[in-house]
Amino acid sequence: MTEIDGVLAGKAHSAGVERVVNAPLPTVYGDFQAVGYLDRTRGDEQVALVYGDIQKDGMLTRLHSECLTGDAFGSRHCECGPQLSTALREIVAEGRGILIYLRGHEGRGIGLLAKLQAMKLQSEGLDTVEANLALGLPVDARDYGVAAEMLHDLGVRSVRLLSNNPRKREALLRNGIKVDAQVPLLIPPCEDNITYLRTKRERLDHDLPHLDAVVGRPLHVDRTRGGRAAWPSRTRAVRAV
């Protein structure tokens, strides 16, 4: 029995979540263990994808908010789909890590139909913050407490957090998870999402320094991608916290 087998064979001990199942999940990125949880507070079903031996400090970890349009349908309105696939690749390249896929986070917690309504308002000229407020909804209703509970249950002591969002780091710290570093997950912008990404940086405090390369000038047009505009390269760095 490996160390991770030993951890997952034990009984879940976090008060807010119940570990229900652990199953092998072979993917195009690598072979993960899918650890399923029930959020006792909200009733949501959650999953952590575990790769390799996670009984180390500074575990590479991604908290990924559910996004049906981006993750499943390949929407170019956001960068969620590429962030998901990139995070899984980086975890496999690292040799160990965890991706927590957070159900109930659709549209920053407002739900699928409300998100689609907000997207319609954005197509008419509002930004993502204005659209939520125009619908009488919170700008960001996500709660990361359940993610921290899952990490505690998995025996994770500290993480290197794959995220551009400072609120995720702050939430983990508040819930007793040490964050050794924040690892940016920067996806090249395109014509369809540059306004959305700029709003995330300017109004939601996301750390997106790569957008500086496209502020005030047209985006590079990549003819191999159907003439879509895109920033030509990807930046990756580690910011200590």
Stockholm file with secondary structure:
# STOCKHOLM 1.0

chainA/1-241         MTEIDGVLAGKAHSAGVERVVNAPLPTVYGDFQAVGYLDRTRGDEQVALVYGDIQKDGMLTRLHSECLTGDAFGSRHCECGPQLSTALREIVAEGRGILIYLRGHEGRGIGLLAKLQAMKLQSEGLDTVEANLALGLPVDARDYGVAAEMLHDLGVRSVRLLSNNPRKREALLRNGIKVDAQVPLLIPPCEDNITYLRTKRERLDHDLPHLDAVVGRPLHVDRTRGGRAAWPSRTRAVRAV
#=GR chainA/1-241 SS CCHHHHHHHSCCCCTTEEEEEEEEEECSSCEEEEEEEEETTTCCEEEEEEESCCCSSSEEEEEEECCIIIIITCCSSSSHHHHHHHHHHHHHHHTCEEEEEETTCHHHHTCHHHHHHHHHHHHTTCCHHHHHHHTTCCSCCCCCHHHHHHHHHTTCCEEEEECSCHHHHHHHHHTTCEEEEEECCCCCCBTTTHHHHHHHHHHHCCCCGGGGGTTTSCCEEEGGGTTEEECSCCCCCCEEC
#=GC SS_cons         CCHHHHHHHSCCCCTTEEEEEEEEEECSSCEEEEEEEEETTTCCEEEEEEESCCCSSSEEEEEEECCIIIIITCCSSSSHHHHHHHHHHHHHHHTCEEEEEETTCHHHHTCHHHHHHHHHHHHTTCCHHHHHHHTTCCSCCCCCHHHHHHHHHTTCCEEEEECSCHHHHHHHHHTTCEEEEEECCCCCCBTTTHHHHHHHHHHHCCCCGGGGGTTTSCCEEEGGGTTEEECSCCCCCCEEC
//
